[in-house]
Amino acid sequence: MLDLFMSLESWQQALIATLFTWSMTGLGAAIVFLTKGVSDNFLNITLGFAGGIMIAASFWSLLAPAIEASAGHPVGEWFPALIGVLGGALFIYLFDKLIPHRHRGDDMAEGLAYNTSRRSTLLITSLTLHNIPEGLSIGILFGAAGLSGDPVMTMSALTLAIGIGLQNIPEGTAVSMPLRGDGASKRRAFFWGWMSAIVEPMAALVGVLLIGFMEPALPYALAAGAGAMIFVVVEEVIPSTQKNGHSDVAVFAFMIGFAIMMVLDVALG
């Protein structure tokens, strides 16, 4: 099975990988069928775990290859990584400001009062925005692997997809359960929880396409994917685990997620 996957075109690999990550979001959203509610402590733990995975993946799957690909750069191998990280973070920051959304635990969204329906819409939008840099990062890395022909980079991209798939499970839950609490039916809450990540396969294909046109900018693109994910974790994931108590367990879950992703990336890559 792995040999067949490795023989595919990079866009096919990215599509399959992000269909997997999307399905993991659906798995998390399906928890709405099994229970009437999920405690804040559980969500803090799972989102902390997700944040740890994303931070580890940002370095080992994206920044490290970006620095390696910058060997011989006239300014220094650190330069593309620096510009890419800051550029990726700035892109998500601007996107974040332009599109109204809601973070978990917010009573107000961007300073505006909203009703239950608007609150649900803003929550879905928030997680959808969250998934764009993840899909782009997977697509960029698979595209880079296709250009270089390096099977190690392909395995690194696959590891990134596995890690993001794991962290998408609690994200699906983090959408479907609040929607259910706002009065949506179980089917509707599951549907929108799952659909919040449908942008990942689309963003991945965009990432592969961009790499095909900008091979010289490959290190910048890899680092930009890392910067975008780091921004999301620091701006949204971590703060959302600190608003309702149980912050210590969220921190330990973050460390466990970080350690697991580190081991996966080093062992498989």
Residue pairs with C-beta under 8 A, 6 or more apart in sequence:
5 13
5 16
5 158
6 151
6 154
8 16
9 146
10 142
10 143
10 145
10 146
10 147
10 208
11 142
11 143
11 146
11 205
11 208
11 209
13 142
13 145
13 146
13 154
13 157
13 158
14 138
14 139
14 142
14 143
14 157
14 204
14 205
14 207
14 208
15 201
15 204
15 205
17 138
17 142
17 157
17 158
17 161
17 204
18 135
18 138
18 139
18 161
18 200
18 201
18 203
18 204
19 201
20 161
20 162
20 165
21 134
21 135
21 138
21 161
21 164
21 165
21 168
21 197
21 200
22 168
22 194
22 197
22 198
22 200
22 201
23 165
24 165
24 166
24 168
24 169
24 172
25 131
25 168
25 169
25 171
25 172
25 193
25 194
25 196
25 197
25 200
26 172
26 190
26 193
26 194
26 197
27 169
27 172
28 168
28 169
28 170
28 171
28 172
28 173
28 174
28 176
28 193
29 172
29 173
29 175
29 176
29 189
29 190
29 191
29 192
29 193
29 194
30 172
30 176
30 190
30 194
31 38
31 172
31 173
31 176
31 177
32 173
32 176
32 177
32 179
32 180
32 186
32 189
32 190
32 193
33 186
33 190
37 177
37 181
38 173
38 177
40 244
40 245
40 246
41 245
41 246
41 249
43 104
43 170
43 173
43 174
43 177
43 241
44 241
44 244
44 246
44 247
44 249
44 250
44 253
45 246
45 249
45 250
45 253
46 169
46 170
46 173
46 174
46 253
47 104
47 170
47 171
47 174
47 237
47 240
47 241
47 250
48 237
48 238
48 241
48 249
48 250
48 251
48 252
48 253
48 254
48 257
49 166
49 167
49 170
49 253
49 254
49 256
49 257
50 166
50 167
50 168
50 170
50 171
50 237
50 257
51 167
51 233
51 237
51 238
51 241
51 254
51 257
52 253
52 254
52 255
52 256
52 257
52 258
52 259
52 260
52 261
53 163
53 164
53 166
53 167
53 257
53 258
53 260
53 261
54 134
54 163
54 164
54 167
54 229
54 230
54 232
54 233
54 237
55 229
55 230
55 233
55 254
55 258
56 163
56 257
56 258
56 259
56 260
56 261
56 262
56 265
57 137
57 159
57 160
57 163
57 164
57 229
57 261
57 265
58 225
58 226
58 227
58 229
58 230
58 233
59 226
60 156
60 261
60 262
60 265
60 266
60 269
61 137
61 141
61 156
61 157
61 159
61 160
61 163
61 265
61 269
62 137
62 140
62 141
62 160
62 222
62 223
62 225
62 226
62 229
63 81
63 85
63 222
63 223
63 226
65 141
65 144
65 153
65 156
65 222
66 80
66 81
66 84
66 218
66 219
66 220
66 222
66 223
66 226
67 77
67 78
67 80
67 81
67 219
69 80
69 144
69 218
69 219
69 222
70 77
70 78
70 79
70 80
70 81
70 219
71 77
73 79
73 80
73 219
80 219
80 220
80 223
81 219
81 223
82 223
83 220
83 223
84 219
84 220
84 221
84 222
84 223
84 224
84 225
84 226
84 227
85 223
85 224
85 226
85 227
85 230
86 227
87 220
87 223
87 224
87 227
88 133
88 223
88 224
88 225
88 226
88 227
88 228
88 229
88 231
89 227
89 228
89 230
89 231
90 227
91 224
91 228
92 129
92 132
92 133
92 227
92 228
92 231
92 232
92 235
93 231
93 235
95 129
95 132
96 129
96 235
99 125
99 129
100 109
100 110
100 112
100 122
100 125
101 109
101 110
101 122
101 123
101 125
101 126
101 129
102 109
102 114
102 119
102 122
102 123
102 125
102 126
103 126
103 236
103 239
103 240
104 123
104 126
104 174
104 178
104 240
104 243
105 240
105 243
105 244
108 114
109 118
109 119
109 122
114 122
116 182
116 183
117 182
119 182
120 178
120 179
120 182
120 184
120 192
123 175
123 178
123 179
124 175
124 179
124 192
124 195
124 196
126 236
127 171
127 174
127 175
127 196
127 197
128 196
128 197
128 199
130 171
130 232
130 236
130 237
131 168
131 171
131 196
131 197
131 199
131 200
131 203
132 199
132 200
132 203
132 228
133 203
133 225
133 228
133 229
133 231
133 232
134 164
134 168
134 200
134 203
134 229
135 199
135 200
135 201
135 202
135 203
135 204
135 206
135 207
136 203
136 204
136 206
136 207
136 225
136 228
137 160
137 164
137 207
137 225
137 226
137 228
137 229
138 157
138 160
138 161
138 164
138 200
138 204
138 207
139 203
139 204
139 205
139 206
139 207
139 208
139 209
139 210
139 211
140 207
140 208
140 210
140 211
140 221
140 222
140 224
140 225
141 153
141 156
141 157
141 160
141 207
141 222
141 225
142 154
142 157
142 204
142 207
142 208
143 207
143 208
143 209
143 210
143 211
143 212
144 153
144 157
144 211
144 218
144 221
144 222
145 151
145 153
145 154
145 156
145 157
146 154
146 208
146 211
147 211
147 212
147 215
147 218
152 269
155 268
155 269
156 265
156 268
156 269
158 268
159 261
159 264
159 265
159 268
159 269
160 265
162 264
163 260
163 261
163 264
163 265
164 200
166 257
166 260
167 257
168 197
171 196
171 197
172 193
172 194
172 196
172 197
173 193
175 189
175 192
175 193
175 196
176 189
176 190
176 192
176 193
176 194
177 189
179 188
179 189
179 192
179 193
180 186
180 189
184 192
207 221
207 225
210 221
211 218
211 221
214 221
238 254
241 247
241 250
241 254
242 250
